[in-house]
Each structure stands twice: as structure tokens, then as C-alpha cells.
Amino acid sequence: MKGFSRFFKNDSTYMIRLLLQQYLPLIFVIVLFVIFKVPHLFLPHYWDRYIVL
């Protein structure tokens, strides 16, 4: 039982690492998209003023 739980823990951390390696570029792209798009959604007047000036 002890050995099985240890194997399961190692397997779960391995799976998490594998998922992170696969989806890290996607997460990076999503973060960049949010950083560039969210201010436009929440502060349209600020951006209009900035563009006019």
C-alpha cells in the first residue's frame, strides 16, 4: 500500500509536469492576449484620449 501511494504521487507530479510542458506556450499566448486586450475593454475612454493626443 505504501509503495502504491508513492508511485501514484510520482505519477501525478509527472502528469502535471507533462501537461505544463505541453500547454506552457498556450498559457503564455493567453496571458499576452489578456494583457493587451483587457485594458481596451475596461478603459476605452483612456485609449481614445491617448490616441487623440
Phi and psi in degrees as GROMACS dihedral restraints (atoms count N, CA, C in turn):
[ dihedral_restraints ]
;  ai    aj    ak    al  type     phi  dphi    fc
    3     4     5     6     1   -61.9    20    10
    4     5     6     7     1   -46.2    20    10
    6     7     8     9     1   -61.9    20    10
    7     8     9    10     1   -37.4    20    10
    9    10    11    12     1   -65.1    20    10
   10    11    12    13     1   -43.3    20    10
   12    13    14    15     1   -64.9    20    10
   13    14    15    16     1   -39.8    20    10
   15    16    17    18     1   -63.1    20    10
   16    17    18    19     1   -43.1    20    10
   18    19    20    21     1   -62.1    20    10
   19    20    21    22     1   -41.5    20    10
   21    22    23    24     1   -63.4    20    10
   22    23    24    25     1   -42.4    20    10
   24    25    26    27     1   -62.6    20    10
   25    26    27    28     1   -46.9    20    10
   27    28    29    30     1   -60.9    20    10
   28    29    30    31     1   -40.5    20    10
   30    31    32    33     1   -65.1    20    10
   31    32    33    34     1   -40.3    20    10
   33    34    35    36     1   -66.5    20    10
   34    35    36    37     1   -43.4    20    10
   36    37    38    39     1   -64.7    20    10
   37    38    39    40     1   -36.3    20    10
   39    40    41    42     1   -64.2    20    10
   40    41    42    43     1   -42.7    20    10
   42    43    44    45     1   -63.4    20    10
   43    44    45    46     1   -41.8    20    10
   45    46    47    48     1   -62.7    20    10
   46    47    48    49     1   -42.6    20    10
   48    49    50    51     1   -62.8    20    10
   49    50    51    52     1   -42.0    20    10
   51    52    53    54     1   -62.4    20    10
   52    53    54    55     1   -44.3    20    10
   54    55    56    57     1   -63.4    20    10
   55    56    57    58     1   -42.5    20    10
   57    58    59    60     1   -61.8    20    10
   58    59    60    61     1   -43.0    20    10
   60    61    62    63     1   -62.5    20    10
   61    62    63    64     1   -38.2    20    10
   63    64    65    66     1   -72.2    20    10
   64    65    66    67     1   -40.9    20    10
   66    67    68    69     1  -102.9    20    10
   67    68    69    70     1     4.1    20    10
   69    70    71    72     1   -60.1    20    10
   70    71    72    73     1   -47.0    20    10
   72    73    74    75     1   -59.3    20    10
   73    74    75    76     1   -40.8    20    10
   75    76    77    78     1   -63.7    20    10
   76    77    78    79     1   -43.8    20    10
   78    79    80    81     1   -62.8    20    10
   79    80    81    82     1   -41.3    20    10
   81    82    83    84     1   -60.8    20    10
   82    83    84    85     1   -44.7    20    10
   84    85    86    87     1   -63.9    20    10
   85    86    87    88     1   -42.4    20    10
   87    88    89    90     1   -63.0    20    10
   88    89    90    91     1   -41.7    20    10
   90    91    92    93     1   -63.4    20    10
   91    92    93    94     1   -43.7    20    10
   93    94    95    96     1   -62.1    20    10
   94    95    96    97     1   -43.7    20    10
   96    97    98    99     1   -58.8    20    10
   97    98    99   100     1   -44.3    20    10
   99   100   101   102     1   -64.3    20    10
  100   101   102   103     1   -43.5    20    10
  102   103   104   105     1   -61.7    20    10
  103   104   105   106     1   -37.9    20    10
  105   106   107   108     1   -85.4    20    10
  106   107   108   109     1   -27.6    20    10
  108   109   110   111     1   -96.5    20    10
  109   110   111   112     1   -34.0    20    10
  111   112   113   114     1   -62.5    20    10
  112   113   114   115     1   -43.7    20    10
  114   115   116   117     1   -57.4    20    10
  115   116   117   118     1   -35.8    20    10
  117   118   119   120     1   -66.2    20    10
  118   119   120   121     1   -34.3    20    10
  120   121   122   123     1   -74.9    20    10
  121   122   123   124     1   -38.8    20    10
  123   124   125   126     1   -91.7    20    10
  124   125   126   127     1   -25.4    20    10
  126   127   128   129     1  -129.0    20    10
  127   128   129   130     1    61.5    20    10
  129   130   131   132     1   -67.9    20    10
  130   131   132   133     1   -35.8    20    10
  132   133   134   135     1   -67.1    20    10
  133   134   135   136     1   -39.4    20    10
  135   136   137   138     1   -59.6    20    10
  136   137   138   139     1   -43.3    20    10
  138   139   140   141     1   -71.4    20    10
  139   140   141   142     1   -34.8    20    10
  141   142   143   144     1   -63.0    20    10
  142   143   144   145     1   -45.7    20    10
  144   145   146   147     1   -60.4    20    10
  145   146   147   148     1   -42.7    20    10
  147   148   149   150     1   -63.0    20    10
  148   149   150   151     1   -41.6    20    10
  150   151   152   153     1   -68.1    20    10
  151   152   153   154     1   -39.2    20    10
  153   154   155   156     1   -65.1    20    10
  154   155   156   157     1   -44.4    20    10
